[in-house]
Amino acid sequence: MITFKCETNKELEKEIKNRLREFNNSQREWLGNRADKIKNKSFFAFDGDKLIGGAVGYMEYNWYYLDLLFVEGAYRKQKIGSRLLSQVEDYARKEKLTGVRMETWDFQALGFYKSNGYEIFGKIEDCPPGTTEYHLKKVL
């Protein structure tokens, strides 16, 4: 008899994750141990010794995933965000990656990314409620 349970169980979650990883690896040899293939690489902007912004992300497979990009309010509209993006892109080119991808919410920086050549390839409306999440990429 098959039964179903809804619960939080770290051991069972780890077991499911391991089984899925084993299946995926059996289907695509290049996956290998995914955790070993992720390479963090971040970029920071300073005014003297003061941290004023940064682009935080990692390389996975053949893409750079931009997880966070932030510039202090007093330093916005000075091309610092664009320069950080440019550093990310230059690094991705040097590493021969396909491109850069990220997510942003509708109240954040969608126009900024579009003006820097990023295109929307997906969106999820009402995620979180009242907000649209956009998925963007730039092929290099």
C-alpha positions as CSV (number, residue, x, y, z in Angstrom):
1,M,0.0,0.0,0.0
2,I,1.4,3.4,-1.0
3,T,1.0,6.2,1.6
4,F,1.9,9.9,1.4
5,K,3.1,12.3,4.1
6,C,3.6,16.0,4.3
7,E,6.4,16.8,6.7
8,T,9.8,18.4,7.2
9,N,12.4,15.7,7.4
10,K,16.0,16.7,6.6
11,E,17.2,13.1,6.3
12,L,14.4,12.2,3.8
13,E,15.0,15.4,1.9
14,K,18.7,14.6,1.6
15,E,17.9,11.1,0.4
16,I,15.6,12.4,-2.3
17,K,18.2,15.0,-3.4
18,N,20.8,12.2,-3.6
19,R,18.6,9.9,-5.6
20,L,17.7,12.7,-8.1
21,R,21.4,13.6,-8.4
22,E,22.3,10.0,-9.0
23,F,19.6,9.7,-11.7
24,N,20.7,13.0,-13.4
25,N,24.3,11.9,-13.4
26,S,23.3,8.6,-15.0
27,Q,21.6,10.6,-17.8
28,R,24.2,13.3,-18.4
29,E,27.7,12.4,-17.6
30,W,28.8,16.0,-17.8
31,L,26.8,16.8,-14.7
32,G,29.2,15.0,-12.4
33,N,29.2,16.4,-8.9
34,R,27.4,19.7,-9.4
35,A,28.6,21.3,-6.2
36,D,32.2,20.8,-7.3
37,K,31.4,22.6,-10.6
38,I,30.0,25.8,-9.0
39,K,32.6,28.6,-8.9
40,N,31.8,31.8,-6.9
41,K,33.0,35.0,-8.4
42,S,31.9,38.4,-7.2
43,F,32.8,42.0,-8.1
44,F,32.8,45.0,-5.7
45,A,32.9,48.8,-6.0
46,F,34.5,51.1,-3.4
47,D,34.7,54.8,-2.7
48,G,38.0,54.9,-0.9
49,D,37.7,52.2,1.7
50,K,33.8,52.4,1.7
51,L,32.0,49.5,0.0
52,I,29.4,51.1,-2.2
53,G,28.2,48.3,-4.4
54,G,28.7,44.8,-5.7
55,A,27.7,42.1,-8.1
56,V,27.6,38.7,-6.4
57,G,27.2,35.5,-8.4
58,Y,28.7,32.2,-9.6
59,M,29.4,30.2,-12.6
60,E,27.5,27.0,-13.2
61,Y,27.8,24.9,-16.3
62,N,28.3,27.4,-19.1
63,W,26.5,30.5,-17.6
64,Y,27.3,33.2,-15.0
65,Y,24.4,33.5,-12.6
66,L,24.2,37.0,-11.2
67,D,22.6,36.4,-7.8
68,L,22.7,40.0,-6.4
69,L,23.6,43.4,-7.7
70,F,23.4,46.4,-5.4
71,V,24.6,50.0,-5.5
72,E,24.2,52.4,-2.5
73,G,21.5,55.0,-3.2
74,A,23.9,58.0,-3.1
75,Y,26.0,56.4,-5.9
76,R,23.2,55.4,-8.3
77,K,22.9,57.1,-11.7
78,Q,26.7,57.2,-11.9
79,K,27.1,54.1,-14.1
80,I,28.5,52.1,-11.2
81,G,25.9,49.3,-11.7
82,S,26.7,49.3,-15.5
83,R,30.4,49.1,-14.8
84,L,29.8,46.2,-12.4
85,L,27.8,44.4,-15.0
86,S,30.5,45.1,-17.6
87,Q,33.1,43.4,-15.3
88,V,30.8,40.4,-14.9
89,E,30.4,40.2,-18.6
90,D,34.1,40.6,-19.3
91,Y,34.8,37.8,-16.8
92,A,32.2,35.5,-18.4
93,R,33.7,36.1,-21.9
94,K,37.2,35.4,-20.5
95,E,35.8,32.1,-19.1
96,K,34.1,31.4,-22.5
97,L,30.7,31.2,-20.9
98,T,27.5,31.4,-22.9
99,G,26.2,34.5,-21.1
100,V,24.9,36.0,-17.9
101,R,21.5,35.3,-16.4
102,M,19.5,36.6,-13.4
103,E,16.1,37.3,-11.8
104,T,14.7,40.7,-10.8
105,W,11.4,41.8,-9.4
106,D,9.2,44.5,-11.1
107,F,10.0,47.1,-8.4
108,Q,13.8,46.6,-8.7
109,A,15.9,47.1,-11.8
110,L,14.1,45.7,-14.9
111,G,14.7,48.8,-16.9
112,F,18.4,49.0,-15.9
113,Y,19.0,45.4,-17.1
114,K,17.1,45.9,-20.4
115,S,19.1,49.1,-21.1
116,N,22.3,47.1,-20.6
117,G,21.2,44.6,-23.3
118,Y,19.5,41.9,-21.2
119,E,16.3,40.3,-22.5
120,I,13.4,38.7,-20.7
121,F,13.1,35.0,-21.3
122,G,10.4,34.4,-18.6
123,K,8.3,35.9,-15.9
124,I,6.2,34.7,-13.0
125,E,3.3,37.0,-12.0
126,D,2.2,37.3,-8.5
127,C,5.5,35.9,-7.1
128,P,5.5,37.0,-4.3
129,P,1.9,38.3,-4.3
130,G,1.5,41.6,-6.0
131,T,4.9,41.3,-7.7
132,T,6.2,40.0,-11.0
133,E,9.5,38.1,-11.1
134,Y,11.4,38.5,-14.4
135,H,14.1,36.1,-15.7
136,L,16.7,37.8,-17.8
137,K,19.7,36.8,-19.9
138,K,22.4,38.2,-22.0
139,V,24.1,35.9,-24.5
140,L,27.7,37.0,-25.0
